[in-house]
Amino acid sequence: MAGFVMRKGQRLKTFAPVRYLGDGVAGEGIIKDLSLSGSYITGNRPVSVGMALALQIFVPGDPELLLIDRATVKWVKRV
């Protein structure tokens, strides 16, 4: 399997609303892919690699927000 990297953890294909704040940016979006080591978020405000963000995740079926104090942007896909 040359060229392929096996994932270390399970990824959940989920759709959950999220707010992100930090480094002069405040946006909202949707988490489309979530794991213990990261997530894929589409949002309404652009971010850059290296930015530190706080996340507020609205978990479906849970009345309390999931708060992540610091997440670092590792990659960005521009559309």
C-alpha positions as CSV (number, residue, x, y, z in Angstrom):
1,M,0.0,0.0,0.0
2,A,2.7,2.4,-1.0
3,G,1.6,6.1,-0.7
4,F,-1.3,5.3,1.7
5,V,-1.3,6.3,5.3
6,M,-3.5,4.3,7.7
7,R,-5.5,6.4,10.1
8,K,-4.7,6.0,13.7
9,G,-8.2,6.4,15.0
10,Q,-11.8,6.0,14.0
11,R,-13.4,9.0,12.1
12,L,-17.0,9.8,12.5
13,K,-18.8,11.2,9.5
14,T,-21.1,13.5,11.4
15,F,-22.6,16.9,10.8
16,A,-22.6,19.2,13.8
17,P,-22.8,23.0,13.9
18,V,-19.7,24.7,15.2
19,R,-18.5,28.2,16.1
20,Y,-14.8,29.1,16.0
21,L,-13.0,32.0,17.5
22,G,-9.4,33.2,17.6
23,D,-6.6,35.2,15.9
24,G,-9.0,38.0,14.9
25,V,-11.6,35.7,13.3
26,A,-15.0,34.6,14.4
27,G,-17.0,32.2,12.2
28,E,-19.6,29.5,12.1
29,G,-19.6,26.3,10.2
30,I,-20.3,22.6,10.1
31,I,-18.1,19.7,11.3
32,K,-18.2,17.0,8.6
33,D,-15.6,14.6,9.9
34,L,-14.5,14.2,13.5
35,S,-11.8,12.1,15.2
36,L,-9.8,12.3,18.4
37,S,-6.9,13.9,16.5
38,G,-8.8,16.3,14.3
39,S,-11.8,17.3,12.3
40,Y,-12.8,18.7,8.9
41,I,-14.9,21.9,9.2
42,T,-16.5,24.0,6.5
43,G,-17.0,27.6,7.7
44,N,-18.1,31.1,6.7
45,R,-14.8,32.8,7.6
46,P,-11.4,31.9,6.2
47,V,-8.6,30.7,8.5
48,S,-4.9,30.1,7.9
49,V,-2.6,27.3,8.7
50,G,-1.1,27.7,12.2
51,M,-4.0,29.7,13.6
52,A,-5.2,28.8,17.2
53,L,-8.9,28.6,17.5
54,A,-11.4,27.9,20.3
55,L,-14.3,25.7,19.2
56,Q,-17.9,25.5,20.4
57,I,-19.5,22.4,19.0
58,F,-23.2,21.8,19.1
59,V,-23.5,18.0,19.5
60,P,-26.8,16.7,18.2
61,G,-28.9,15.4,21.1
62,D,-26.8,17.0,23.8
63,P,-28.0,20.2,25.4
64,E,-24.5,21.3,26.4
65,L,-21.8,22.7,24.1
66,L,-18.6,20.7,23.6
67,L,-15.9,23.3,24.2
68,I,-12.4,23.0,22.9
69,D,-10.1,25.7,24.3
70,R,-7.4,25.5,21.7
71,A,-7.2,23.8,18.3
72,T,-4.5,24.5,15.7
73,V,-5.3,24.7,12.0
74,K,-3.1,22.1,10.3
75,W,-4.4,22.5,6.7
76,V,-6.8,24.6,4.7
77,K,-8.7,23.7,1.5
78,R,-9.7,26.8,-0.5
79,V,-12.7,26.6,-2.8
